[in-house]
Amino acid sequence: MEHFVYDTENTCCKRIEFDLSSDHKLYNVVFTSGCLGNLQAIAKLVEGKDALEIQNLLSGNKCGLKPTSCSDQFSIAIRKAMKHG
């Protein structure tokens, strides 16, 4: 299992950390700052789930008029982690 840290852009959440297993499952997702209740819920919902499925599901979500969102940034972090591993 490999640990990843991603510093976000254009969101209230400043950082996303997570573990990615060799079979591409997500674990121990932690969001720093942002909408705590919503981000804790996302972390619980994705625990043990397939990274590619979650990346596809969250990609492109926007927050208000911003070009991205915390969940979209998480999808970018997952994509980068999967390319790395």
C-alpha positions, 0 to 999 in steps of 0.5 A: 500500500502506498500513501499519497498526498495531494495539495489541492487548487481552487478549493476550500480543502487544502490537502487530500491524503489517502492510501492506494493498495496494489489492487487499486483500492482506496483507504484512509482518505483524509481531507484537510480543511473544507466542508468537514461533514461532506468531506468526512462523508466522502471519505467514508463512502470511498473506503475500500472502493475501486480507485478508477470507479471513484475517479470517474464518478467524481471527475468534473464536479464543480463547486458553485462558480469555481472550475473545480471542487473538492471531489473533483480535486480528489479525482485528479489526485487519484488519477495522478496516484494511479499513474505513479503506481 
